[in-house]
Amino acid sequence: MKGSSKGTAKTKAHTLTGVGVTAALAIGGIALATQQAQALSALAIVNGITANGGVGVSKDILYGNEPSQDLDIYYPKPLAQAMKTQSVVETTYPMVVFVHGGSWESGNKEEYAFVGQSLAQAGYVTAVINYRKAPEHVYPDYVKDAAQAIAWSYDNAKSFHADPERLAVIGHSAGAFNAVAAVANEDFLAPYGIQPKDLAAVIGIAGPYSYDFRQFSSATAFGADATPDTVMPDRQIKGAQPPYLLLTAEKDKVVHATNSIKMTNALQKAGVIVEIGEIKGASHATSIGAIATPLRWVNDVRAQVLTYLDKTLK
């Protein structure tokens, strides 16, 4: 794995933006009611209607030296304003690292800008990351990227007025696999001098933590010699762990709830504190789409995530 998680943050560009609320709420709700086959178009609509509420963003920050090893940092409005006016920042904020889904083959940080905006609006400095993807990069490359981005964020948190001791990791779908896998097995964070217990919390949303990928098209993301026993996070727990929240979507037809059940059982067997929750009425797509502030009415995923973050990090 190339690149270092230490040192000063390097950026290709740095922007602070603030725009007003846009419309088309009903259109976004209808589009987000689709399943994974339509998720990308739904994400485009979500980003089109999400108000960033004055939050700031630093774009395309490198956490490694390989293609797609970059991230965007979103700042709460007061912090964005202070940075824009070069005022003294007296507050240290909690931080979140978000890992997007896409079957390990698709998706990018730009499509999930609404997550960074939403969490920043709630008071969290938020890193939305890219990572290398299949079929060019199979397991464990994308998990290594998640670990590297997490460690980089931990090491550089203070540069963004965030507290590394109050850092949580969130992932959705394949990104939940990456996030949970990167933390559950201490070997992924070890090259950067970080231990899982250094993190404050992990939240997995609709994650495939325990299934036989060989029976699905996602097999191409794991390599010819991989087996569930050698790659699934519920079978790779190693090292003292932070607390976890694992959320499932009530109407998810893409990732079944058995994944979270098995992951919960494995974590509890290892002595880890785990909370579980169901997102009522949510499909696989809306289990992340409703994080967008204008779509809070679709389901309560944003409320569940923020309730957990607030009690864990604030």
Summary of the structure (lengths in Angstrom):
residues: 314
radius of gyration: 17.9
end to end distance: 33.2
largest distance: 55.5
contacts: 1175
relative contact order: 0.15
helix: 40%
strand: 18%
